Amino acid sequence: MTTSIRVAGAIAIALLATACTPGAAPSPDPVTPINLTSNIKLVAFDDCDSMLEGLRAAAVEHAQAFQVLPMAMAEAADGARSTAAAGAPQTHSTTNVHEAGVDEPDLVKTDGERVITVNRGVLRVLDAASGKVTGTLRLVAEDQSWAEANLLVAGDRALVLFNNGGYVPAATARAAIRPEMLAAPRYVMVDLAGEPKVLGSMSPANAIHVDARMVGTTVRIVVRSEPKVPLPEYDGSATQKEMLEAVKETYRTAPLDAWLPKFEIESNGQTSQGAVKCENVSHPAEFTGRSLVTVHTLDLNGSFGTTEPISVAADGDTVYGTPGSLYVTSNPLWWGGFFPMPIAVDVDPAPIPEAAPASPVAPSPDPDMPTQIPDPGKVAPEAQPTPSDAEKVVPTPTAEVVSPSPSEADDTVQEVVRPERTEIHRFDVTGTGAPRYVASGSVPGRLLNQYSMSEYEDHLRIATTTTPRNQDQKSESGVYVLKADTLAEAGQVTGLGKGERIYSVRFIGPVGYMVTFRQVDPLYTLDLRDPQTPKVTGELKITGFSAYLHPAGEGKLIGVGQEANTKGQTQGTQVSLFDVRDPGAPAVLSRYHQEDSATQAEWDPHAFLYWPQDGLALIPLATWGADYYDGSQALVLKIGDTIEKAGVITHPRPGDPNLPLDPSIRRSAIIGDTVWTFSDLGIKISDKASLADRAWVKF
């Protein structure tokens, strides 16, 4: 799992500094890998006794001597469509989603008549014709206004998803945060008829929000929880072997209640407690017992608690949905939420600007974390760290803890390195009730985000990058085609982007597009018509990279990312228009480059808006040299056979720089002949043709 990623890179840098400080706790035991095969059937526990026995045994088998901080994993989204709502007086854009018919949570929703947005804990309803606010509803106390939230809307019902107060799950952006360090996720149902009012809410306990999808009025909410087991604390006197045995003992004696995912429902002034039933918990053939993924089902026309939630003893960090399937994936490198401390190696570093940019953009310390626009309410722009090449890190590959031989010291463990693999679980969501497990499987490597997956003609295509631990070997990427009913492999094409990693993927029907990058950007085109023999048909090398790919019709593809020099150093926002009519010879039609800048659309495609009726593309833009509090811009491009700059829309400066407000424009929408842009400060309504200001709605 959604939203803009607003995590400060200072957390990861601080953790690395702590790990290298003399006197700090020793490095954690390597995480025991899951022995994944190409097809893992999910099996339900027979009863509560068998569930407890199975979870205890798995947790003991995969126990670690030292408790370390789990990763906060997060999401991004994609795809776009425009629509004229039935009965709506104006055509309007909608949330940029991956699959048509599958809605994704976002900051703004509109049906052409109303605009519904949630900002700093307040839900607002605006009349699309007049731009006037017709209703407001504060959902959190003012001192909790930092809590990040998103919306799903169907008719006169809205679901507001508070996902751990600003934490956004995604496979590409990770920060070491425990669930208990964050506000619990909370899901609030709101009646929009008349003055908005709360109808009820649901709060999972000791859980992290992963993501949600909605088909029709049926919402599937995916959360991840860990067993609430009081593991022993490291005091510096115990050996690894002693600590490991102490940890195992806590799992051996933990009660069933420690594992069962729990939740609280509020409705009509009454509060009730609930838990997933034992018979609704399943497990793969191999599992750690340290993490459970739960899917809650809600009909927005109904109420919470009418459909029983289901769980699987597995981990989850990325969600991809179609009208009939829900996929939850996880990389076993992060299984059970236990994060092996990264090691400092120079492998596939992220592109680094030639000079450290001034606010608001700072390079991320994680090569898989996109450049961040910091939240001034959390970390001041000038405080953002700029890591050197030596500070670039990649995660340690999965390793197994095995019993030492008699000749080894009693307080040590051995590592057996295993390659990283991504586990995939598929659920059937064709009905409106609880999902049905279909199958599980795995592929080598780890995926970038949900766009690395696509279901097409009874097959799942999934693109991953494998990063070897041995520095003499190079990373490489590939596409695997799995049968949707069993998730058994049908075919594969590998060996792409040697020494690079995936920066973006897009599957469009029987064709796939993949961008890998280190110094130049190869755009690969893939022929996926035959699931058993997928193949690369074309390759285009240009400077820079595209972090997001968007179909533009008539054999065209839009790429949004960064320009870079031949050394791989980023130079600013780049929007490319590709001609992909001939899969064997992709070509560049036009490119637009905005120096010393970045756009949120690189890592959060919800921020990208393409309006094919007028050939307009809008992206938020932040420049490195500008004063962070001078306001923000939305870049408007005209896309035909070339890319031309149509202009910019700006929001005013926030006034008091001490206020915890993010002045960045984060979303855009088109309604009739107007363009709406949204930031923490307010909404600007502009003329679509001239981009002239029409109204400013201050929050």
Residue pairs with C-beta under 8 A, 6 or more apart in sequence:
1 73
1 74
1 75
1 163
1 168
1 169
1 170
1 209
1 210
1 211
1 212
1 222
1 317
1 318
1 319
2 74
2 75
2 76
2 77
2 104
2 105
2 106
2 150
2 163
2 168
2 169
2 170
2 211
2 212
2 604
2 606
3 105
3 106
3 107
3 148
3 150
3 163
3 168
3 604
3 606
4 107
4 168
4 373
4 600
4 604
4 606
4 607
4 666
5 74
5 76
5 168
5 170
5 173
5 370
5 372
5 603
5 604
6 148
6 166
6 168
6 372
6 373
6 374
6 375
6 378
6 662
7 72
7 74
7 166
7 167
7 168
7 173
7 175
7 369
7 372
8 372
8 374
8 375
8 378
8 379
8 384
9 362
9 363
9 364
9 365
9 366
9 369
9 372
9 384
9 385
9 387
10 379
10 383
10 384
10 385
11 175
11 176
11 177
12 174
12 175
12 176
12 365
12 366
12 369
13 365
13 385
13 387
13 391
15 69
15 176
15 341
16 342
16 344
16 365
16 391
16 393
18 24
19 27
19 341
25 66
25 234
25 236
26 66
26 240
27 341
28 64
28 65
28 66
28 67
28 68
28 338
28 340
28 341
29 64
29 65
29 66
29 240
29 244
29 401
29 413
30 340
30 396
30 398
30 399
30 400
30 401
30 413
30 415
31 62
31 64
31 332
31 333
31 335
31 336
31 338
31 340
31 398
31 399
32 61
32 62
32 64
32 288
32 400
32 401
33 332
33 335
33 398
33 399
33 400
33 418
34 284
34 286
34 287
34 288
34 332
34 335
34 421
34 423
35 286
36 286
36 332
36 421
36 423
36 442
37 285
37 441
37 442
38 441
38 442
38 487
38 488
38 489
39 439
39 440
39 441
39 486
39 487
39 488
40 284
40 285
40 286
40 423
40 439
40 440
40 441
40 442
40 487
41 284
41 285
41 439
41 440
42 282
42 283
42 284
42 312
42 425
42 437
42 439
42 440
43 282
43 283
43 284
43 285
44 279
44 280
44 281
44 282
44 283
45 51
45 54
45 278
45 279
45 281
45 282
45 283
47 278
47 279
48 256
48 278
51 256
51 259
51 278
51 281
52 255
52 256
52 259
54 283
54 289
54 313
55 227
55 259
55 289
55 313
56 251
56 252
56 254
56 289
57 289
58 287
58 288
58 289
58 290
58 313
59 227
59 229
59 251
59 254
59 288
59 289
59 290
60 248
60 251
60 252
60 289
61 289
62 288
62 289
62 290
62 335
62 336
63 244
63 247
63 248
63 251
64 244
64 247
64 338
64 401
65 240
65 241
65 243
65 244
65 247
65 413
66 234
66 240
66 243
67 231
67 233
67 234
67 247
67 338
68 176
68 338
68 339
68 340
68 341
69 176
69 177
69 178
69 339
70 176
70 177
70 178
70 179
70 226
70 334
70 336
70 337
70 338
70 339
71 174
71 175
71 176
71 317
71 334
71 337
71 339
72 164
72 167
72 169
72 174
72 175
72 176
72 177
72 208
73 169
73 170
73 171
73 173
73 174
73 210
73 317
73 318
73 334
74 167
74 168
74 169
74 170
74 171
74 172
74 173
74 174
74 317
75 168
75 169
75 170
75 171
75 210
75 211
75 318
75 319
75 449
75 450
76 170
76 172
76 449
76 450
76 451
76 603
76 604
76 605
76 606
77 95
77 96
77 97
77 98
77 104
77 106
77 450
77 604
77 605
77 606
78 96
78 97
78 98
78 450
78 451
78 506
78 548
78 550
78 605
79 96
79 97
79 98
79 99
79 100
79 605
80 93
80 94
80 96
80 97
80 550
80 608
80 609
80 610
81 94
81 97
81 100
82 91
82 92
82 93
82 94
82 611
82 612
82 613
82 670
83 91
83 92
83 94
84 91
84 92
84 112
85 92
85 111
85 112
85 113
88 111
88 112
88 113
89 112
89 113
89 129
89 672
90 112
90 113
90 128
90 129
90 671
90 672
91 112
91 613
91 670
91 671
91 672
92 110
92 111
92 112
92 128
92 669
92 670
92 671
92 672
93 110
93 609
93 611
93 668
93 669
93 670
93 671
94 109
94 110
95 103
95 104
95 106
95 108
95 109
95 606
96 605
96 606
96 607
96 608
96 609
96 610
97 103
97 104
98 104
98 320
98 321
98 450
98 451
99 321
99 322
99 323
101 215
101 323
102 213
102 214
102 215
102 321
102 322
102 323
103 152
103 213
103 214
103 215
104 211
104 212
104 213
104 214
104 606
105 150
105 151
105 152
105 161
105 211
105 212
106 150
106 151
106 606
106 667
107 117
107 118
107 119
107 149
107 150
107 151
107 606
107 666
107 667
107 678
108 115
108 116
108 117
108 151
108 667
108 669
108 676
108 678
109 115
109 116
109 117
109 151
109 152
109 153
109 158
110 116
110 128
110 669
110 671
110 676
111 153
112 128
112 671
112 672
113 127
113 128
113 129
114 125
114 126
114 127
114 128
114 134
114 192
115 125
115 126
115 127
115 128
115 669
115 671
115 676
115 683
116 123
116 124
116 125
116 126
116 151
116 153
116 158
116 192
117 123
117 124
117 126
117 151
117 678
117 683
118 124
118 139
118 149
118 150
118 151
118 160
119 678
119 680
119 699
120 145
120 146
120 661
120 680
120 699
121 138
121 139
121 140
121 141
121 142
121 144
121 145
121 147
121 149
122 136
122 137
122 138
122 139
122 145
122 699
123 136
123 137
123 138
123 139
123 151
123 158
123 160
123 190
123 196
124 133
124 135
124 136
124 137
124 699
125 133
125 134
125 135
125 136
125 192
125 196
126 132
126 133
126 134
126 683
126 697
127 134
128 671
128 672
131 683
131 685
131 694
131 695
131 697
133 697
135 192
135 194
135 195
135 196
136 196
137 190
137 195
137 196
137 197
137 198
139 149
139 160
139 162
139 188
139 190
139 198
140 147
140 162
144 165
144 183
145 660
146 165
146 166
146 375
146 377
146 378
146 660
147 162
147 165
147 166
147 183
148 162
148 163
148 164
148 165
148 166
148 167
148 168
149 160
149 161
149 162
149 163
150 160
150 161
150 163
151 158
151 159
151 160
151 161
152 158
152 159
152 161
152 212
152 214
152 219
152 300
153 159
153 192
154 214
154 216
154 217
154 300
154 301
155 217
155 300
155 301
156 191
156 192
156 193
157 189
157 190
157 191
157 192
157 199
157 217
157 300
157 301
158 189
158 190
158 192
158 196
158 300
159 187
159 188
159 189
159 190
159 212
159 214
159 219
159 298
159 300
160 187
160 188
160 189
160 190
161 185
161 187
161 209
161 212
161 221
162 183
162 185
162 186
162 187
162 188
163 169
163 185
163 209
164 179
164 182
164 183
164 184
164 185
164 208
164 209
165 182
165 183
166 375
166 378
167 175
167 177
167 182
167 208
167 209
169 208
169 209
169 210
169 211
169 317
169 318
170 317
170 318
170 449
171 317
171 318
171 329
171 331
171 446
171 447
171 448
171 449
172 368
172 369
172 370
172 448
172 449
172 603
173 366
173 368
173 369
173 370
173 603
174 334
174 339
174 366
174 368
174 369
176 339
179 206
179 207
179 208
179 225
179 226
180 206
182 208
184 203
184 204
184 205
184 206
184 207
185 203
185 204
185 207
185 208
185 209
185 223
186 201
186 202
186 203
187 201
187 202
187 203
187 221
187 296
187 298
187 304
188 198
188 200
188 201
189 198
189 199
189 200
189 201
189 298
189 300
189 303
189 304
190 196
190 197
190 198
190 199
191 197
191 198
191 199
199 267
199 303
200 265
200 266
200 267
200 268
200 303
200 304
201 265
201 266
201 267
201 304
202 263
202 264
202 265
202 266
202 296
202 298
202 304
202 305
203 263
203 264
203 266
204 223
204 225
204 261
204 262
204 263
204 294
204 296
205 225
205 261
205 262
205 263
205 264
206 225
206 226
206 228
206 262
207 223
207 224
207 225
207 261
207 294
208 223
208 224
208 225
209 221
209 222
209 223
210 222
210 223
210 224
210 293
210 316
210 317
210 318
210 319
210 328
211 222
211 318
211 319
212 219
212 220
212 221
212 222
212 319
213 219
213 220
213 319
213 321
213 326
214 220
214 300
215 321
215 323
215 429
216 432
217 299
217 300
217 301
218 297
218 298
218 299
218 300
218 429
218 432
219 297
219 298
219 299
219 300
220 295
220 296
220 297
220 321
220 326
220 429
220 435
221 295
221 296
221 297
221 298
222 293
222 294
222 295
222 296
222 316
222 319
222 326
222 328
223 261
223 293
223 294
223 296
224 291
224 292
224 293
224 294
224 315
224 316
224 317
224 337
225 261
225 291
225 292
225 294
226 290
226 291
226 292
226 336
226 337
227 251
227 254
227 258
227 259
227 289
227 290
227 292
228 258
229 250
229 251
229 254
229 258
230 250
231 247
231 250
232 243
232 246
232 247
232 250
234 243
238 246
239 410
239 411
240 411
240 412
240 413
241 410
241 411
241 412
241 413
242 411
244 401
244 413
251 289
256 278
259 289
259 292
260 275
260 276
260 278
260 281
261 275
261 276
261 292
261 294
261 309
261 311
262 273
262 274
262 275
262 276
263 273
263 274
263 275
263 296
263 309
264 271
264 272
264 273
264 274
265 271
265 272
265 274
265 304
265 305
267 303
267 304
267 305
272 305
274 305
276 292
276 294
276 308
276 309
276 310
276 311
277 308
280 308
280 309
280 310
280 311
280 434
281 292
281 310
281 311
281 312
281 313
282 310
282 311
282 312
282 313
282 437
283 312
283 313
283 314
284 312
284 313
284 314
284 423
284 425
284 440
287 313
287 314
288 313
288 315
288 335
288 336
289 313
289 336
290 335
290 336
290 337
290 338
291 313
291 314
291 315
291 335
291 336
291 337
292 311
292 312
292 313
292 314
293 311
293 312
293 314
293 315
293 316
293 328
293 425
294 309
294 310
294 311
295 309
295 310
295 311
295 326
295 328
295 427
295 434
295 435
296 307
296 309
297 307
297 309
297 432
297 433
297 434
297 435
298 304
298 307
299 306
299 307
299 432
307 433
307 434
308 434
309 434
310 434
310 435
310 437
312 425
312 437
314 328
314 330
314 423
314 425
314 440
315 330
315 332
315 334
315 335
315 336
315 337
315 423
316 328
316 329
316 330
316 425
317 329
317 330
317 331
317 334
318 328
318 329
318 330
318 447
318 449
318 450
318 453
319 326
319 327
319 328
319 329
319 450
320 326
320 327
320 329
320 450
320 453
320 455
321 327
321 429
322 455
323 430
324 428
324 429
324 430
325 426
325 427
325 428
325 429
325 438
325 455
325 484
326 426
326 427
326 429
326 435
327 424
327 425
327 426
327 427
327 453
327 455
327 460
328 424
328 425
328 427
329 422
329 423
329 424
329 425
329 447
329 453
330 422
330 423
331 420
331 421
331 422
331 423
331 446
331 447
332 398
332 420
332 421
332 422
332 423
332 442
333 340
333 395
333 397
333 398
333 420
333 446
335 398
339 395
340 395
340 396
340 398
340 399
341 396
342 393
342 394
342 395
342 396
343 393
343 394
343 396
344 390
344 391
344 392
344 393
345 393
345 394
345 471
346 389
346 390
346 392
346 471
347 394
347 467
347 471
347 475
348 367
348 394
348 467
348 475
348 499
348 500
348 501
348 518
349 367
349 389
349 392
350 363
350 364
350 366
350 367
350 368
350 369
350 392
351 517
351 545
351 562
351 564
351 568
351 569
351 570
352 363
352 389
352 568
352 569
352 570
353 363
353 569
353 570
353 571
353 624
354 565
354 569
354 571
356 362
356 363
356 386
357 363
357 596
357 624
357 625
358 381
358 624
358 625
358 626
359 374
359 381
359 382
359 384
359 624
359 627
359 628
360 373
360 374
360 381
360 622
360 624
360 626
360 628
360 664
361 371
361 372
361 373
361 597
361 598
361 622
361 624
362 371
362 372
362 374
362 381
362 384
362 385
362 386
363 371
363 386
363 387
364 370
364 371
364 372
365 385
365 387
365 391
365 392
365 393
366 393
367 392
367 393
367 394
367 501
368 448
368 501
370 547
370 602
370 603
371 570
371 598
371 602
371 603
372 384
373 598
373 600
373 622
373 662
373 664
374 380
374 381
374 384
375 660
375 662
376 628
376 629
376 657
376 660
376 661
376 662
377 660
377 661
377 662
378 660
381 628
394 467
396 469
397 417
397 418
397 419
397 420
397 467
397 468
397 469
398 417
398 418
398 419
398 420
398 421
399 415
399 416
399 417
399 418
400 415
400 416
400 418
401 413
401 414
401 415
402 413
402 414
402 416
403 414
404 410
404 412
404 413
404 414
408 414
417 469
419 444
419 466
419 468
420 444
420 445
420 446
420 466
420 467
421 442
421 443
421 444
421 445
422 442
422 443
422 444
422 445
422 446
422 447
422 462
422 464
423 440
423 441
423 442
424 440
424 441
424 442
424 443
424 460
424 462
424 482
424 487
425 437
425 439
425 440
426 437
426 438
426 439
426 440
426 460
426 484
426 487
427 435
427 436
427 437
427 438
428 435
428 436
428 437
428 438
429 435
438 484
438 485
438 487
439 485
439 486
439 487
440 487
441 482
441 486
441 487
441 488
441 489
443 462
443 464
443 480
443 482
443 489
444 464
444 466
444 478
444 480
445 464
445 465
445 466
445 467
445 477
445 478
446 464
446 465
446 466
446 467
447 453
447 462
447 463
447 464
447 502
448 463
448 465
448 502
448 503
448 504
448 505
451 504
451 505
451 506
451 507
451 549
451 605
452 462
452 463
452 464
452 502
452 505
453 460
453 461
453 462
453 463
453 507
454 460
454 461
454 462
454 507
454 512
455 461
455 484
456 507
456 509
456 510
456 528
457 510
457 531
458 483
458 484
458 485
459 481
459 482
459 483
459 484
459 490
459 531
460 481
460 482
460 483
460 484
460 487
461 479
461 480
461 481
461 482
461 507
461 512
461 528
461 534
462 479
462 480
462 482
463 477
463 478
463 479
463 480
463 502
463 505
463 512
463 514
464 477
464 478
464 480
464 502
465 475
465 476
465 477
465 497
465 501
465 502
465 516
466 475
466 476
466 477
466 478
467 475
467 501
468 474
468 475
474 498
474 499
475 497
475 498
475 499
475 500
475 501
476 494
476 495
476 496
476 497
476 498
476 499
477 494
477 496
477 497
477 500
477 501
477 502
477 514
477 516
478 492
478 493
478 494
478 495
478 496
479 492
479 493
479 494
479 496
479 512
479 514
479 526
479 528
479 534
480 489
480 491
480 492
481 489
481 490
481 491
481 492
481 528
481 531
481 532
481 534
482 488
482 489
482 490
483 489
483 490
483 531
490 531
490 532
491 530
491 531
491 532
491 533
491 534
492 534
493 526
493 534
493 535
493 536
496 514
496 516
496 522
496 524
496 536
497 514
497 516
497 517
497 518
497 522
497 524
499 518
500 516
500 517
500 518
500 522
501 516
501 517
501 518
502 514
502 515
502 516
503 515
503 516
503 517
503 521
503 545
503 546
503 547
503 561
504 513
504 514
504 515
504 545
504 546
504 547
504 548
504 549
504 559
504 561
505 512
505 513
505 514
505 515
505 549
506 512
506 513
506 549
506 550
506 551
506 557
507 513
507 528
508 551
510 527
510 528
510 529
511 525
511 526
511 527
511 528
511 580
511 583
512 524
512 525
512 526
512 528
512 534
513 523
513 524
513 525
513 526
513 549
513 557
513 580
514 523
514 524
514 526
515 521
515 522
515 523
515 524
515 545
515 546
515 547
515 549
515 559
515 561
516 522
516 524
517 544
517 545
517 564
517 568
518 568
519 564
519 566
519 567
519 568
520 541
520 542
520 543
520 564
520 566
520 568
521 541
521 542
521 543
521 544
521 545
521 546
521 561
521 564
522 539
522 540
522 541
523 539
523 540
523 541
523 542
523 546
523 559
523 578
523 586
524 536
524 538
524 539
525 536
525 537
525 538
525 539
525 580
525 583
525 584
525 586
526 534
526 535
526 536
526 537
527 534
527 535
527 536
527 537
527 583
528 534
537 583
537 584
538 582
538 583
538 584
538 585
538 586
539 586
540 578
540 586
540 587
540 588
542 576
542 588
543 563
543 564
543 565
543 566
544 561
544 562
544 563
544 564
544 570
544 571
544 574
545 561
545 562
545 564
546 559
546 560
546 561
546 574
546 576
547 560
547 561
547 562
547 602
547 603
548 559
548 560
548 561
548 601
548 602
548 605
548 608
549 557
549 558
549 559
550 557
550 558
550 559
550 560
550 605
550 608
550 610
551 557
551 558
552 558
552 577
552 610
552 612
552 639
553 612
554 581
555 579
555 580
555 581
556 577
556 578
556 579
556 580
556 589
557 577
557 578
557 580
558 575
558 576
558 577
558 578
558 610
558 617
558 639
559 574
559 575
559 576
559 577
559 578
560 573
560 574
560 575
560 599
560 601
560 602
560 608
560 619
561 573
561 574
561 576
561 602
562 570
562 571
562 572
562 573
562 574
562 598
562 602
563 570
563 571
563 572
563 573
563 574
563 591
563 593
564 570
564 571
565 571
571 593
571 595
571 596
572 593
572 594
572 595
572 596
572 597
572 598
572 624
573 593
573 594
573 597
573 598
573 599
573 602
573 619
573 621
573 635
574 591
574 592
574 593
574 594
575 591
575 592
575 617
575 619
575 637
575 643
576 588
576 590
576 591
576 592
576 643
577 588
577 589
577 590
577 591
577 639
577 641
577 642
577 643
578 586
578 587
578 588
578 589
579 586
579 587
579 588
579 589
580 586
589 641
589 642
590 641
590 642
590 643
591 643
592 637
592 643
592 644
592 645
594 621
594 623
594 635
596 623
596 624
596 625
597 621
597 622
597 623
597 624
598 621
598 622
598 624
599 607
599 619
599 620
599 621
599 622
599 635
600 607
600 619
600 620
600 622
600 664
600 666
601 607
601 608
601 619
601 620
606 667
607 619
607 620
607 666
607 667
607 668
608 617
608 618
608 619
609 616
609 617
609 618
609 619
609 667
609 668
609 669
609 670
610 616
610 617
610 639
611 617
611 618
611 670
614 688
615 638
615 639
615 640
616 636
616 637
616 638
616 639
616 646
616 670
616 688
617 636
617 637
617 639
618 634
618 635
618 636
618 637
618 649
618 668
618 675
618 677
619 634
619 635
619 637
619 668
620 632
620 633
620 634
620 635
620 664
620 665
620 666
620 667
620 668
621 632
621 633
621 634
621 635
621 648
621 665
622 632
622 633
622 664
623 633
628 663
629 653
629 654
629 657
629 663
630 653
631 650
631 651
631 652
631 653
631 663
632 650
632 651
632 663
632 664
632 665
632 679
633 648
633 649
633 650
633 651
633 665
634 648
634 649
634 650
634 665
634 668
634 677
635 645
635 648
636 645
636 646
636 647
636 648
636 649
636 675
636 691
637 643
637 644
637 645
637 646
638 644
638 645
638 646
646 691
647 691
648 691
649 665
649 668
649 675
649 677
649 684
649 686
649 691
651 663
651 665
651 677
651 679
651 681
651 682
651 684
652 681
652 696
653 663
654 661
654 663
654 680
654 681
661 680
661 681
662 679
662 680
663 679
663 680
663 681
664 679
664 680
665 677
665 678
665 679
666 678
666 679
666 680
667 677
667 678
668 675
668 676
668 677
668 678
669 675
669 676
669 678
670 676
670 688
672 688
673 687
673 688
673 689
674 685
674 686
674 687
674 688
674 694
675 685
675 686
675 687
675 688
675 691
676 683
676 684
676 685
676 686
677 683
677 684
677 686
680 699
681 698
681 699
682 696
682 697
682 698
682 699
683 696
683 697
683 699
684 693
684 695
684 696
684 697
685 693
685 694
685 695
685 696
685 697
686 692
686 693
686 694
687 693
687 694
